[in-house]
């Protein structure tokens, strides 16, 4: 199998991995429910936390994060190139947002994107993770932390990993794409943040 086919296989597997929605699976198996019927309607960790509690949210976080990391790892193993890892990771984020198995209605991709970043560039992951925690600690807005680190991600890759030449790397398109997807998924949160009506961490969904 040549490199192009191996990369294409990594992308396909990344998407199928991303389509495994742990919040939906957990809500169906444990609660005989669908997380998308509650709160924000989002199939992700934050809505799971508000709906089912901390333990369920931790399980969802671990699963969503892990599938992003695994997708990037498969990209490295199958495609043998950084680009294959980034493409497979991007596909996993797309799969999380638009899951093939669950009617293409998924989550916002933050935890999955975090797993991809850990699997592709650990120094950038550490910086973004620290920034994310700091923003949430001081603001109590998960969405603000998510949007902020998504916007910072491509810049962090330039300054901490690639240098100025990173603008010309094909992997930059994957980084920009992943950041854009996460920000786009939070468009309603951004509107609520601007209006001052966004829910803080620990606050019940209005």
Z-matrix of the N, CA and C atoms (Angstrom, degrees):
N
C 1 1.465
C 2 1.530 1 109.34
N 3 1.345 2 117.07 1 129.48
C 4 1.446 3 118.80 2 -178.43
C 5 1.528 4 111.41 3 -80.66
N 6 1.329 5 115.31 4 173.54
C 7 1.462 6 119.98 5 -172.93
C 8 1.521 7 112.21 6 -63.34
N 9 1.334 8 117.45 7 -38.39
C 10 1.464 9 120.37 8 -178.88
C 11 1.528 10 110.93 9 -63.34
N 12 1.336 11 116.96 10 -43.18
C 13 1.456 12 120.38 11 179.33
C 14 1.523 13 111.28 12 -68.15
N 15 1.311 14 116.54 13 -38.17
C 16 1.459 15 120.05 14 177.73
C 17 1.529 16 111.12 15 -63.98
N 18 1.321 17 115.98 16 -40.29
C 19 1.467 18 119.89 17 177.59
C 20 1.521 19 110.62 18 -66.05
N 21 1.336 20 116.76 19 -42.12
C 22 1.469 21 120.62 20 178.11
C 23 1.523 22 110.90 21 -61.36
N 24 1.331 23 116.89 22 -39.23
C 25 1.464 24 120.71 23 177.61
C 26 1.521 25 110.32 24 -64.90
N 27 1.339 26 116.89 25 -40.64
C 28 1.460 27 120.74 26 178.61
C 29 1.527 28 110.54 27 -62.53
N 30 1.325 29 116.99 28 -39.93
C 31 1.463 30 121.05 29 179.09
C 32 1.532 31 110.55 30 -65.02
N 33 1.336 32 116.04 31 -44.23
C 34 1.467 33 119.95 32 178.97
C 35 1.522 34 110.80 33 -61.75
N 36 1.326 35 116.62 34 -46.62
C 37 1.463 36 120.00 35 179.63
C 38 1.528 37 110.85 36 -64.73
N 39 1.337 38 116.23 37 -36.15
C 40 1.459 39 119.77 38 177.29
C 41 1.519 40 111.51 39 -61.25
N 42 1.329 41 116.09 40 -43.30
C 43 1.465 42 119.61 41 179.30
C 44 1.527 43 111.00 42 -65.51
N 45 1.315 44 117.09 43 -44.45
C 46 1.468 45 120.26 44 -179.61
C 47 1.528 46 111.27 45 -64.75
N 48 1.329 47 116.67 46 -37.57
C 49 1.465 48 120.00 47 174.88
C 50 1.527 49 110.73 48 -63.76
N 51 1.327 50 115.11 49 -45.87
C 52 1.454 51 119.47 50 -179.88
C 53 1.509 52 113.16 51 -61.41
N 54 1.327 53 116.25 52 -28.50
C 55 1.466 54 121.29 53 -178.67
C 56 1.520 55 113.31 54 -73.46
N 57 1.339 56 117.04 55 -10.63
C 58 1.466 57 120.29 56 175.84
C 59 1.528 58 107.42 57 -76.42
N 60 1.317 59 117.04 58 102.28
C 61 1.463 60 121.81 59 -176.69
C 62 1.526 61 109.56 60 -92.82
N 63 1.307 62 116.70 61 105.28
C 64 1.455 63 120.84 62 -175.47
C 65 1.524 64 111.95 63 -68.61
N 66 1.323 65 117.47 64 -31.23
C 67 1.462 66 118.65 65 178.80
C 68 1.526 67 111.31 66 -68.56
N 69 1.326 68 116.88 67 -39.16
C 70 1.463 69 119.62 68 178.40
C 71 1.526 70 110.36 69 -69.14
N 72 1.326 71 116.72 70 -44.55
C 73 1.461 72 120.63 71 180.00
C 74 1.522 73 110.56 72 -61.36
N 75 1.341 74 116.46 73 -45.98
C 76 1.462 75 120.29 74 179.92
C 77 1.521 76 111.06 75 -62.27
N 78 1.324 77 116.88 76 -44.61
C 79 1.465 78 119.29 77 -177.92
C 80 1.525 79 111.49 78 -64.41
N 81 1.324 80 116.75 79 -33.10
C 82 1.464 81 119.49 80 179.78
C 83 1.521 82 111.70 81 -77.30
N 84 1.328 83 117.59 82 -42.93
C 85 1.459 84 120.31 83 -175.75
C 86 1.525 85 111.96 84 -75.98
N 87 1.325 86 117.26 85 -42.43
C 88 1.457 87 120.27 86 -174.02
C 89 1.519 88 113.01 87 -89.61
N 90 1.337 89 116.50 88 -36.38
C 91 1.462 90 119.57 89 -172.35
C 92 1.526 91 113.13 90 -114.60
N 93 1.335 92 117.16 91 -1.03
C 94 1.469 93 121.15 92 -176.91
C 95 1.532 94 109.95 93 51.39
N 96 1.321 95 114.44 94 48.08
C 97 1.455 96 121.81 95 -170.78
C 98 1.530 97 108.07 96 -144.05
N 99 1.318 98 116.27 97 179.70
C 100 1.457 99 122.45 98 173.57
C 101 1.514 100 107.42 99 -131.14
N 102 1.323 101 117.19 100 116.05
C 103 1.449 102 122.33 101 -177.08
C 104 1.521 103 112.08 102 -53.71
N 105 1.320 104 116.71 103 -27.52
C 106 1.467 105 120.93 104 -177.16
C 107 1.522 106 112.98 105 -71.46
N 108 1.330 107 117.42 106 -7.69
C 109 1.466 108 121.12 107 175.60
C 110 1.524 109 112.63 108 -87.14
N 111 1.313 110 117.12 109 -2.32
C 112 1.458 111 120.74 110 -172.39
C 113 1.526 112 111.38 111 -122.34
N 114 1.314 113 114.56 112 156.84
C 115 1.454 114 121.31 113 172.30
C 116 1.511 115 113.57 114 53.00
N 117 1.329 116 114.55 115 -122.23
C 118 1.460 117 121.16 116 -178.05
C 119 1.513 118 112.76 117 -77.53
N 120 1.346 119 117.07 118 -11.56
C 121 1.456 120 120.21 119 -174.81
C 122 1.511 121 112.76 120 79.48
N 123 1.316 122 116.13 121 6.30
C 124 1.457 123 122.17 122 -177.01
C 125 1.523 124 110.79 123 -89.90
N 126 1.329 125 116.67 124 135.68
C 127 1.461 126 121.67 125 178.48
C 128 1.525 127 109.15 126 -91.60
N 129 1.332 128 115.24 127 75.95
C 130 1.452 129 119.37 128 -177.85
C 131 1.512 130 112.18 129 -150.42
N 132 1.326 131 114.92 130 -176.19
C 133 1.452 132 121.28 131 -173.44
C 134 1.522 133 112.70 132 -66.72
N 135 1.345 134 117.88 133 -44.54
C 136 1.461 135 120.28 134 -175.33
C 137 1.524 136 111.51 135 -63.62
N 138 1.323 137 117.10 136 -44.33
C 139 1.460 138 119.89 137 178.50
C 140 1.528 139 110.96 138 -67.08
N 141 1.320 140 116.53 139 -34.46
C 142 1.464 141 120.31 140 175.93
C 143 1.524 142 110.58 141 -64.61
N 144 1.322 143 116.93 142 -40.98
C 145 1.466 144 121.18 143 177.99
C 146 1.514 145 110.78 144 -60.11
N 147 1.320 146 117.00 145 -46.72
C 148 1.457 147 120.81 146 -178.28
C 149 1.527 148 112.06 147 -68.72
N 150 1.343 149 116.24 148 -29.98
C 151 1.460 150 119.98 149 -173.66
C 152 1.522 151 112.75 150 -92.36
N 153 1.335 152 117.18 151 -43.81
C 154 1.463 153 120.59 152 -171.50
C 155 1.532 154 114.39 153 -117.67
N 156 1.319 155 118.39 154 -11.43
C 157 1.452 156 119.41 155 176.70
C 158 1.519 157 114.68 156 106.84
N 159 1.334 158 114.71 157 179.50
C 160 1.454 159 122.00 158 -169.82
C 161 1.532 160 113.83 159 -68.25
N 162 1.332 161 117.64 160 -42.28
C 163 1.456 162 119.59 161 -177.79
C 164 1.522 163 111.37 162 -62.60
N 165 1.307 164 116.36 163 -47.40
C 166 1.465 165 119.74 164 179.02
C 167 1.520 166 110.71 165 -62.86
N 168 1.329 167 116.85 166 -39.65
C 169 1.459 168 120.44 167 178.81
C 170 1.529 169 111.13 168 -63.40
N 171 1.334 170 116.77 169 -39.06
C 172 1.464 171 120.57 170 179.03
C 173 1.525 172 111.23 171 -64.57
N 174 1.322 173 116.61 172 -39.42
C 175 1.467 174 120.56 173 177.94
C 176 1.521 175 110.37 174 -63.87
N 177 1.328 176 116.61 175 -44.63
C 178 1.467 177 121.24 176 179.10
C 179 1.523 178 110.67 177 -64.05
N 180 1.316 179 117.21 178 -43.69
C 181 1.460 180 121.00 179 179.02
C 182 1.525 181 111.00 180 -58.98
N 183 1.327 182 116.57 181 -47.32
C 184 1.461 183 120.47 182 -179.70
C 185 1.529 184 111.19 183 -62.19
N 186 1.339 185 117.03 184 -42.47
C 187 1.451 186 119.98 185 -178.96
C 188 1.516 187 112.42 186 -67.62
N 189 1.325 188 117.46 187 -45.58
C 190 1.463 189 120.95 188 -178.68
C 191 1.524 190 111.40 189 -67.53
N 192 1.312 191 116.28 190 -40.68
C 193 1.460 192 120.81 191 176.96
C 194 1.530 193 110.38 192 -64.28
N 195 1.323 194 115.66 193 -45.38
C 196 1.460 195 120.34 194 -177.35
C 197 1.511 196 113.43 195 -63.23
N 198 1.328 197 117.71 196 -37.83
C 199 1.466 198 118.42 197 -178.48
C 200 1.527 199 110.94 198 -69.96
N 201 1.340 200 117.72 199 -31.41
C 202 1.456 201 119.91 200 175.20
C 203 1.518 202 111.38 201 -66.63
N 204 1.326 203 115.58 202 -43.98
C 205 1.470 204 119.86 203 177.89
C 206 1.525 205 110.87 204 -63.16
N 207 1.333 206 116.64 205 -43.82
C 208 1.461 207 120.81 206 -179.22
C 209 1.520 208 111.31 207 -63.89
N 210 1.320 209 117.61 208 -38.22
C 211 1.464 210 120.53 209 178.56
C 212 1.525 211 110.38 210 -61.83
N 213 1.340 212 117.00 211 -45.62
C 214 1.463 213 120.32 212 178.01
C 215 1.529 214 111.14 213 -62.92
N 216 1.316 215 116.48 214 -41.61
C 217 1.471 216 120.99 215 178.58
C 218 1.521 217 110.85 216 -61.42
N 219 1.328 218 117.00 217 -43.05
C 220 1.465 219 119.91 218 177.70
C 221 1.520 220 111.15 219 -62.72
N 222 1.337 221 116.35 220 -36.81
C 223 1.456 222 119.63 221 176.16
C 224 1.519 223 112.13 222 -60.22
N 225 1.333 224 115.73 223 -42.59
C 226 1.462 225 119.67 224 176.66
C 227 1.527 226 110.90 225 -63.93
N 228 1.315 227 117.52 226 -42.32
C 229 1.458 228 121.15 227 -174.87
C 230 1.535 229 112.49 228 -73.13
N 231 1.307 230 116.08 229 -39.41
C 232 1.464 231 119.50 230 -175.66
C 233 1.525 232 112.47 231 -88.00
N 234 1.319 233 116.29 232 -43.37
C 235 1.464 234 119.50 233 -175.95
C 236 1.513 235 114.38 234 -90.87
N 237 1.324 236 116.14 235 -18.16
C 238 1.462 237 121.61 236 179.23
C 239 1.527 238 112.75 237 55.39
N 240 1.327 239 117.32 238 35.92
C 241 1.458 240 120.16 239 178.60
C 242 1.512 241 109.27 240 -154.73
N 243 1.343 242 116.80 241 153.26
C 244 1.467 243 118.88 242 176.14
C 245 1.527 244 111.91 243 -58.88
N 246 1.326 245 116.82 244 -38.87
C 247 1.459 246 119.31 245 -177.67
C 248 1.524 247 111.26 246 -61.09
N 249 1.329 248 117.22 247 -40.76
C 250 1.466 249 120.34 248 179.01
C 251 1.518 250 110.76 249 -61.71
N 252 1.330 251 116.93 250 -39.31
C 253 1.470 252 120.76 251 179.10
C 254 1.519 253 110.80 252 -65.68
N 255 1.336 254 116.97 253 -43.46
C 256 1.461 255 120.48 254 179.65
C 257 1.523 256 111.51 255 -67.06
N 258 1.320 257 117.49 256 -39.90
C 259 1.466 258 120.98 257 179.29
C 260 1.525 259 111.02 258 -65.67
N 261 1.328 260 116.02 259 -44.04
C 262 1.462 261 119.50 260 178.72
C 263 1.526 262 110.46 261 -64.23
N 264 1.325 263 117.16 262 -38.69
C 265 1.456 264 120.70 263 177.73
C 266 1.517 265 112.13 264 -65.62
N 267 1.318 266 116.29 265 -43.36
C 268 1.464 267 120.38 266 176.83
C 269 1.523 268 110.50 267 -60.23
N 270 1.325 269 116.41 268 -41.37
C 271 1.468 270 120.74 269 178.19
C 272 1.523 271 111.16 270 -62.39
N 273 1.326 272 117.27 271 -36.04
C 274 1.468 273 120.51 272 178.22
C 275 1.520 274 111.12 273 -65.23
N 276 1.327 275 117.28 274 -39.67
C 277 1.463 276 120.74 275 177.63
C 278 1.526 277 110.24 276 -64.83
N 279 1.331 278 116.11 277 -42.83
C 280 1.469 279 120.00 278 176.38
C 281 1.527 280 110.10 279 -60.44
N 282 1.337 281 116.46 280 -42.48
C 283 1.455 282 120.41 281 178.85
C 284 1.516 283 112.43 282 -62.66
N 285 1.332 284 116.81 283 -38.55
C 286 1.464 285 119.87 284 178.48
C 287 1.524 286 110.95 285 -64.30
N 288 1.305 287 116.07 286 -40.63
C 289 1.466 288 120.23 287 -179.04
C 290 1.529 289 112.27 288 -74.59
N 291 1.326 290 115.10 289 -36.00
C 292 1.467 291 120.70 290 -176.94
C 293 1.533 292 109.04 291 -129.39
N 294 1.342 293 116.62 292 72.21
C 295 1.471 294 120.52 293 -172.26
C 296 1.526 295 112.80 294 -71.50
N 297 1.299 296 114.88 295 127.50
C 298 1.460 297 122.27 296 -179.63
C 299 1.523 298 111.28 297 -59.66
N 300 1.327 299 117.30 298 -36.41
C 301 1.466 300 121.72 299 -173.96
C 302 1.528 301 113.36 300 -80.20
N 303 1.329 302 117.68 301 -14.55
C 304 1.463 303 119.89 302 -170.95
C 305 1.529 304 112.33 303 -130.41
N 306 1.317 305 115.65 304 43.14
C 307 1.455 306 120.18 305 173.63
C 308 1.517 307 114.61 306 68.05
N 309 1.331 308 117.45 307 21.61
C 310 1.466 309 123.20 308 176.66
C 311 1.529 310 112.88 309 61.62
N 312 1.325 311 116.30 310 25.73
C 313 1.470 312 122.16 311 175.48
C 314 1.523 313 108.83 312 -117.88
N 315 1.331 314 116.17 313 103.33
C 316 1.454 315 119.63 314 -174.86
C 317 1.508 316 113.42 315 -126.78
N 318 1.333 317 115.03 316 -140.87
C 319 1.456 318 121.18 317 -176.21
C 320 1.511 319 112.56 318 -107.48
N 321 1.324 320 115.29 319 -160.59
C 322 1.464 321 120.92 320 -173.53
C 323 1.526 322 113.50 321 -102.54
N 324 1.321 323 117.84 322 -4.59
C 325 1.457 324 121.07 323 167.69
C 326 1.505 325 117.38 324 85.10
N 327 1.328 326 118.82 325 6.14
C 328 1.466 327 119.53 326 -174.36
C 329 1.522 328 112.05 327 -67.35
N 330 1.334 329 117.50 328 -51.78
C 331 1.465 330 120.22 329 -178.68
C 332 1.522 331 111.32 330 -64.65
N 333 1.321 332 116.80 331 -38.96
C 334 1.464 333 120.22 332 178.77
C 335 1.525 334 110.51 333 -65.29
N 336 1.328 335 116.88 334 -43.07
C 337 1.462 336 120.21 335 177.00
C 338 1.523 337 111.20 336 -61.92
N 339 1.329 338 116.91 337 -37.96
C 340 1.462 339 120.26 338 177.99
C 341 1.523 340 110.99 339 -61.87
N 342 1.338 341 116.68 340 -41.17
C 343 1.461 342 119.84 341 176.96
C 344 1.514 343 111.98 342 -63.36
N 345 1.329 344 116.84 343 -38.61
C 346 1.471 345 120.93 344 177.40
C 347 1.521 346 110.54 345 -63.19
N 348 1.323 347 116.55 346 -43.41
C 349 1.464 348 120.09 347 -178.63
C 350 1.524 349 110.75 348 -64.46
N 351 1.338 350 117.15 349 -41.05
C 352 1.464 351 119.54 350 176.15
C 353 1.521 352 110.52 351 -61.18
N 354 1.320 353 117.10 352 -38.01
C 355 1.460 354 120.80 353 -178.49
C 356 1.509 355 114.93 354 -76.28
N 357 1.338 356 116.86 355 -11.84
C 358 1.458 357 119.29 356 -177.41
C 359 1.518 358 113.52 357 -116.39
N 360 1.333 359 118.18 358 -31.97
C 361 1.470 360 119.80 359 -179.21
C 362 1.525 361 109.52 360 -155.62
N 363 1.320 362 116.46 361 96.36
C 364 1.459 363 121.61 362 -174.44
C 365 1.534 364 114.22 363 -63.24
N 366 1.355 365 119.80 364 -41.57
C 367 1.471 366 118.09 365 179.25
C 368 1.522 367 113.24 366 -60.25
N 369 1.326 368 116.62 367 -40.15
C 370 1.462 369 120.12 368 178.17
C 371 1.521 370 110.10 369 -66.27
N 372 1.320 371 117.12 370 -39.60
C 373 1.468 372 120.21 371 177.48
C 374 1.524 373 110.77 372 -57.97
N 375 1.317 374 117.34 373 -45.48
C 376 1.465 375 120.63 374 -177.31
C 377 1.523 376 111.11 375 -63.18
N 378 1.329 377 116.84 376 -42.29
C 379 1.469 378 120.29 377 179.76
C 380 1.523 379 110.78 378 -65.46
N 381 1.325 380 116.66 379 -46.07
C 382 1.460 381 120.43 380 -178.45
C 383 1.527 382 111.20 381 -67.64
N 384 1.335 383 117.07 382 -38.41
C 385 1.457 384 120.29 383 178.67
C 386 1.524 385 110.37 384 -63.41
N 387 1.334 386 116.80 385 -42.62
C 388 1.460 387 120.08 386 177.69
C 389 1.521 388 111.82 387 -63.61
N 390 1.335 389 116.19 388 -40.47
C 391 1.468 390 120.49 389 178.36
C 392 1.522 391 111.02 390 -64.75
N 393 1.323 392 115.87 391 -42.06
C 394 1.462 393 121.58 392 179.59
C 395 1.521 394 111.07 393 -60.37
N 396 1.319 395 116.38 394 -48.54
C 397 1.462 396 120.97 395 -179.39
C 398 1.528 397 110.69 396 -63.13
N 399 1.334 398 116.77 397 -41.50
C 400 1.467 399 120.25 398 -178.66
C 401 1.527 400 111.21 399 -64.32
N 402 1.323 401 117.01 400 -43.37
C 403 1.466 402 120.25 401 -179.45
C 404 1.521 403 110.48 402 -63.62
N 405 1.330 404 116.89 403 -43.54
C 406 1.465 405 119.47 404 -179.90
C 407 1.526 406 110.90 405 -67.84
N 408 1.317 407 116.90 406 -38.08
C 409 1.464 408 120.43 407 -179.91
C 410 1.528 409 111.43 408 -60.44
N 411 1.327 410 116.16 409 -43.44
C 412 1.464 411 119.69 410 -175.98
C 413 1.525 412 113.32 411 -85.84
N 414 1.346 413 117.47 412 -29.70
C 415 1.468 414 119.36 413 -175.60
C 416 1.520 415 113.79 414 -104.58
N 417 1.338 416 116.61 415 -26.77
C 418 1.469 417 123.86 416 -174.13
C 419 1.528 418 112.72 417 67.16
N 420 1.332 419 116.03 418 18.22
C 421 1.462 420 120.33 419 177.11
C 422 1.528 421 109.16 420 -107.97
N 423 1.326 422 117.27 421 110.60
C 424 1.463 423 120.80 422 176.88
C 425 1.527 424 109.98 423 -65.66
N 426 1.319 425 116.39 424 -40.23
C 427 1.457 426 120.21 425 -177.96
C 428 1.523 427 111.72 426 -63.82
N 429 1.328 428 117.43 427 -38.58
C 430 1.463 429 120.61 428 178.39
C 431 1.527 430 110.53 429 -63.58
N 432 1.337 431 116.18 430 -42.75
C 433 1.450 432 119.32 431 176.51
C 434 1.507 433 112.22 432 -62.58
N 435 1.329 434 116.97 433 -40.96
C 436 1.462 435 121.79 434 -178.52
C 437 1.521 436 111.99 435 -64.83
N 438 1.328 437 115.97 436 -47.64
C 439 1.463 438 120.63 437 -178.84
C 440 1.530 439 110.71 438 -67.09
N 441 1.324 440 116.58 439 -39.15
C 442 1.463 441 120.40 440 -178.07
C 443 1.523 442 111.69 441 -64.50
N 444 1.321 443 117.29 442 -47.78
C 445 1.466 444 118.75 443 -178.32
C 446 1.527 445 111.15 444 -71.14
N 447 1.328 446 117.36 445 -29.63
C 448 1.462 447 119.21 446 175.19
C 449 1.518 448 110.39 447 -63.18
N 450 1.323 449 116.37 448 -43.20
C 451 1.462 450 120.23 449 179.24
C 452 1.527 451 111.44 450 -67.36
N 453 1.328 452 116.69 451 -34.17
C 454 1.466 453 120.94 452 -178.87
C 455 1.528 454 112.94 453 -77.82
N 456 1.322 455 117.73 454 -21.32
C 457 1.459 456 121.44 455 -172.55
C 458 1.530 457 113.85 456 -54.47
N 459 1.338 458 120.30 457 -54.42
C 460 1.472 459 118.27 458 -179.99
C 461 1.532 460 112.68 459 -61.30
N 462 1.339 461 116.79 460 -37.12
C 463 1.462 462 119.80 461 178.51
C 464 1.525 463 111.12 462 -65.55
N 465 1.323 464 115.69 463 -40.25
C 466 1.467 465 119.36 464 178.46
C 467 1.527 466 111.07 465 -62.71
N 468 1.327 467 116.75 466 -37.04
C 469 1.463 468 119.56 467 177.97
C 470 1.530 469 110.85 468 -63.72
N 471 1.323 470 116.54 469 -37.95
C 472 1.469 471 120.33 470 178.52
C 473 1.517 472 111.00 471 -66.07
N 474 1.321 473 116.82 472 -49.08
C 475 1.458 474 120.54 473 -172.32
C 476 1.524 475 113.80 474 -80.35
N 477 1.343 476 117.34 475 -28.81
C 478 1.456 477 119.78 476 -173.95
C 479 1.525 478 114.25 477 -107.69
N 480 1.317 479 117.90 478 -15.14
C 481 1.458 480 119.35 479 -174.19
C 482 1.524 481 113.27 480 -126.75
N 483 1.290 482 117.31 481 -56.36
C 484 1.460 483 120.09 482 -168.96
C 485 1.516 484 115.15 483 -96.63
N 486 1.310 485 117.68 484 -30.17
C 487 1.454 486 120.50 485 -172.32
C 488 1.521 487 110.90 486 80.55
N 489 1.334 488 117.67 487 -175.28
C 490 1.469 489 121.22 488 -177.60
C 491 1.523 490 114.11 489 -55.19
N 492 1.318 491 117.35 490 -30.83
C 493 1.469 492 119.88 491 -179.94
C 494 1.520 493 112.32 492 -67.92
N 495 1.336 494 116.69 493 -11.49
C 496 1.455 495 120.27 494 -179.40
C 497 1.516 496 113.42 495 -62.52
N 498 1.330 497 116.39 496 -24.83
C 499 1.463 498 119.01 497 178.14
C 500 1.523 499 111.76 498 -61.39
N 501 1.328 500 116.85 499 -24.34
C 502 1.459 501 121.36 500 -176.53
C 503 1.522 502 112.86 501 -98.32
N 504 1.314 503 117.37 502 -2.85
C 505 1.458 504 120.41 503 -178.66
C 506 1.532 505 110.39 504 -78.93
N 507 1.331 506 118.03 505 140.01
C 508 1.471 507 119.34 506 177.53
C 509 1.519 508 112.68 507 -63.81
N 510 1.349 509 116.26 508 -26.72
C 511 1.457 510 119.20 509 177.95
C 512 1.533 511 111.76 510 -63.40
N 513 1.344 512 117.09 511 -24.70
C 514 1.454 513 120.30 512 178.60
C 515 1.528 514 110.74 513 -60.82
N 516 1.330 515 117.29 514 -36.03
C 517 1.460 516 120.23 515 177.59
C 518 1.526 517 110.97 516 -62.55
N 519 1.338 518 116.26 517 -37.03
C 520 1.472 519 119.55 518 177.10
C 521 1.520 520 110.82 519 -66.71
N 522 1.332 521 116.67 520 -42.33
C 523 1.459 522 120.64 521 178.99
C 524 1.522 523 110.94 522 -63.28
N 525 1.327 524 116.07 523 -44.71
C 526 1.461 525 120.22 524 178.47
C 527 1.528 526 110.96 525 -64.35
N 528 1.337 527 115.32 526 -40.54
C 529 1.459 528 119.66 527 179.63
C 530 1.516 529 112.24 528 -63.39
N 531 1.334 530 116.09 529 -43.78
C 532 1.459 531 119.89 530 -179.67
C 533 1.523 532 110.49 531 -65.97
N 534 1.335 533 117.03 532 -42.20
C 535 1.456 534 120.57 533 178.06
C 536 1.526 535 110.87 534 -62.47
N 537 1.326 536 116.39 535 -44.22
C 538 1.465 537 120.67 536 -178.84
C 539 1.525 538 111.52 537 -63.51
N 540 1.333 539 117.04 538 -40.10
C 541 1.460 540 120.58 539 179.13
C 542 1.525 541 111.68 540 -62.37
N 543 1.316 542 116.26 541 -44.46
C 544 1.463 543 120.18 542 -178.74
C 545 1.530 544 110.05 543 -65.68
N 546 1.326 545 117.32 544 -43.66
C 547 1.460 546 120.15 545 179.26
C 548 1.528 547 110.23 546 -64.50
N 549 1.329 548 116.80 547 -43.41
C 550 1.464 549 120.80 548 178.64
C 551 1.525 550 110.85 549 -60.04
N 552 1.319 551 117.34 550 -40.92
C 553 1.462 552 121.06 551 -179.89
C 554 1.523 553 111.80 552 -64.35
N 555 1.321 554 116.67 553 -22.29
C 556 1.471 555 121.22 554 -179.03
C 557 1.532 556 112.05 555 -100.49
N 558 1.310 557 118.09 556 18.14
C 559 1.466 558 120.02 557 -175.38
C 560 1.534 559 112.01 558 -59.57
N 561 1.337 560 117.08 559 -38.67
C 562 1.469 561 118.31 560 178.78
C 563 1.530 562 110.83 561 -70.38
N 564 1.333 563 116.60 562 -34.53
C 565 1.469 564 119.98 563 176.55
C 566 1.524 565 110.83 564 -64.40
N 567 1.333 566 115.86 565 -39.61
C 568 1.465 567 120.07 566 179.29
C 569 1.521 568 110.20 567 -62.26
N 570 1.313 569 116.63 568 -41.62
C 571 1.462 570 120.35 569 177.95
C 572 1.525 571 110.82 570 -61.76
N 573 1.336 572 116.49 571 -41.90
C 574 1.465 573 119.53 572 179.87
C 575 1.530 574 111.82 573 -70.10
N 576 1.336 575 116.45 574 -35.29
C 577 1.461 576 119.50 575 175.76
C 578 1.521 577 110.60 576 -61.48
N 579 1.308 578 116.60 577 -44.10
C 580 1.463 579 120.94 578 179.86
C 581 1.521 580 111.55 579 -66.37
N 582 1.345 581 115.30 580 -32.57
C 583 1.467 582 119.66 581 -179.48
C 584 1.522 583 112.57 582 -85.98
N 585 1.336 584 116.97 583 -9.07
C 586 1.458 585 120.64 584 -179.33
C 587 1.515 586 114.02 585 77.44
N 588 1.326 587 117.26 586 21.67
C 589 1.471 588 120.69 587 -177.65
C 590 1.526 589 112.78 588 -114.38
N 591 1.321 590 117.90 589 7.30
C 592 1.458 591 120.78 590 -179.72
C 593 1.526 592 109.87 591 -70.67
N 594 1.334 593 116.43 592 143.66
C 595 1.462 594 121.28 593 178.61
C 596 1.527 595 110.64 594 -79.02
N 597 1.330 596 115.21 595 138.34
C 598 1.453 597 120.91 596 176.27
C 599 1.527 598 110.48 597 -86.30
N 600 1.318 599 116.18 598 161.06
C 601 1.452 600 121.69 599 177.21
C 602 1.521 601 109.54 600 -59.82
N 603 1.334 602 116.62 601 129.64
C 604 1.452 603 121.82 602 -178.41
C 605 1.511 604 113.59 603 92.56
N 606 1.335 605 115.30 604 -7.80
C 607 1.459 606 119.61 605 178.59
C 608 1.519 607 109.44 606 -96.59
N 609 1.308 608 117.37 607 137.26
C 610 1.460 609 121.18 608 178.45
C 611 1.503 610 110.55 609 -65.83
N 612 1.333 611 114.86 610 146.35
C 613 1.458 612 120.43 611 179.48
C 614 1.517 613 110.14 612 -63.08
N 615 1.356 614 114.55 613 131.93
C 616 1.468 615 118.41 614 178.63
C 617 1.517 616 110.53 615 -72.81
